[in-house]
């Protein structure tokens, strides 16, 4: 199986190529310029593995939530490549990609809260737990809210919950408000295409793929422009 993955939803611009269990990846954290980087990364990974777009099984991408410009870029690049090579696509949540990456940095993580910075004093957030396949799976919906409105599932009461995402670095009240119920907090982790590729493998094997036109961004927040003071 060969899966190309890309992500530009956050400062971390990344691409990865899964080839029969081996993973090649490139990533760089930059404030802007993802459009100039992502196609070069993809070309280099394909050349490094002697793989062509036509030889892939699918293209996976970070579908958001994240930067509006970055999420649109990932979706549009995925659509263009998939249409050109007649390939299916696999949208993967960037919050889930954070949970997956953080779960490998925090030992023995079973339950995780992910909070990414959504700007405007809000966070994108969701809860995840380790599934029977060993990967982090969603518990409930993904949301966008004020840091003070983040909460854990009632069924997690009394269990160790770790946390991840740059929302914790951006808004100190998150860690303060949730301190009584949280264990380790990884406040520097960002999503990456490597985890997106690995999460997509399960979807492709299960036939959970979509046509290129359904490579659609997920923003969570519709009010892209909000008046100051609102």
N, C-alpha and C positions, 0 to 999 in steps of 0.2 A: 504494500500500500504506500502511496506517495501523496502527501498532503502539504500544500503550501499554506502558510498562515501569515497574516500581517496585522499590525495594530498601530494606530496613530491617534488614539483617543485621549492620550495624556502626553506629558512631556517625554515619555519614553517611546521613541520611534523604533519599531522592531519588525523583523521578518524572520520566519523560521521555515525549515523544510524537514518534514518527517518522511524518512525513506526506510520502510521495512524495519521499524524499531529503532533506527538511528536518527538523532536529531541534530541538525545544523541550524545555527541561529546567529543573527546579528542584531545588536541594539545599541542605541545611543540616546542619552537623555539631553534634550535640547529644548529651549523655550519655543522655538518656531522653526520653519523650514522643512517640515516633514515631507512636503510634496516633492522637494528636491532630493530627498534621501531615500524614500521608500522603494522607488522603482530600481534604483541602483542596487540596493540591498537584495532585492528579488533577483535581479539579473546575476549578481555575484553568487548567490546561493545555488541557482540553477546551473550555472557554469561549473561551480565547485563540485557538484554531484553528477555532472554530465546528464542532467535531466532537462527535458523540454516541457513547456506548458502542456502540450498535447499529451504528454506521458503521465500527467497527474491524474489522481482519482477525484480530487476536490480542492477547492480553495476555501479556507476558513478565515474569518476576520473578526476583530473586536468590534461588535456592533453597538457599543456604548453600554451605559451612559458615560459621558465624558465631554471633552471640549466639542462644541457644536461643529466647528470647522474640522477638527480632527476626525470625528465620527463620520462626517460626510465624506471626507477624503478616503477613509478606509473602505466605505461602502462603494464609492464610485470607482476606485481602483479595482476592487474585487469584481464589480459588475463588468468593467471593461475587459479585464483579463479572462473572466469566465465566459463571456459572450464570444470573445475571439477564439477561444480554445474549446468551446462547447463543453464546459465543465459545470457540475453542480457546485453550490456554495453552502457553507455551514456558518451561520451567525453564532458567535459565542459572547456571552455577557462579559464585559470588562470587570465587573464586580466579582464574578465567579473566577476569572483569571487571577485576580488579586488574591482571592481566598486560596486558590490552588498553589500559587507561588509562596504565599506566606505559610501555608501548612507544611511546606518543606523546610522552612526556616525556623519554625517554632515546633519543638519536639512534642510528640504525642497529642497533636491537635485533633479533636473530634468535633468541636463546635466552634464556629467563628462568626464574629460580627465584622463586616467590612464597611468602612465609611470613607468615601473619596470626596475630595474637595469639589463642590459644585459652584463655588464662588457665591457672591451675593449673600454671604453668611448662611449658606445652606450646604448640606451634604447629600450625595447619592449614597444610599445604604441598603444592605440586605444581609440576611443571615444564611449560613451554610453549615452543613454537617457532612462528615465523611460517609459515603455510601458503601454498599457492599463491594463495589468495584474498586474501592480505595480512593476514589476521586471525591472532591468536594461538590456537594449537590445543594441546590437552593431549598430553603425552608421559608415558605411564604413569598410575598411579592417584593420586588425591588421598589424603592421609594426615594423621593427627594423631599427633604424637610429641613427645618431649623435643627441645629444640633441638640437642643433641649427636648425635641420630640422623638428622638431615637429611643427605641425600646427593644427588649429581647422577648422571644416567644415565652408564653407562660409555662409551657412544658419543659423549658430549660431550667426552671427554678431548681437550685441546689446542685447544678452541674458546673464544671469548669468551662468557662467561655473565654477564649482568646480573641484578640481583635487585630485588625490590620487596616492600613490605608492612610493616605496623607490628610484625610479629614481630621485625624487625631493631632497631626502636627499643626494644622491651620487653626483649629478651634480647641483651645485648651479645656473649655468647659465640657467637651465630650468625655475626656478621660476622667475629669473630676466628678461629673454626674454619675458615671457608670463604674467608678472605681470599686464600689462594694461588690460588684458582680463580675468583674473582669479579671483575667489572669494576665498573661503577657500581651503587650501591645506593640506591634511592629508598625511604627508610624512613618517609615520611609519607603515601604514597598510600593511598586507600581506594577500594573499589568504588563505582560510580555507575550510576544507571539509564540514563544516556546510552549508555554502552558496552554495557549489557545490551540495550538496544533495537537497537543496531547489530549485535550478535552474533545477535540473534533474527531479523533480516531474512533472513539466509542460511537459517536453519532453516525459516522460513515459506515461502520460495520453493521449498525442497526438499520441502515437505509434511511436515516433521518437527514436527508439532504434536500436542498431547495433549488429551483431554477435560478439563473443569474438575476432575473428581474426582481427577485425577492431578497436580494442583498440590500436590506433596508435598515437605516440607522434607528436606534432606540435612544431617544433623548430624555425621557421621563418628564422633563420640564418643557412645556409648550411656549411659555412666555419668554421668548429669547430676549426681547428688549423690555426692560422694566423701568418705569420712571424712577428717578432718584427719590429716595425717601420712602418708597413704598415697601 
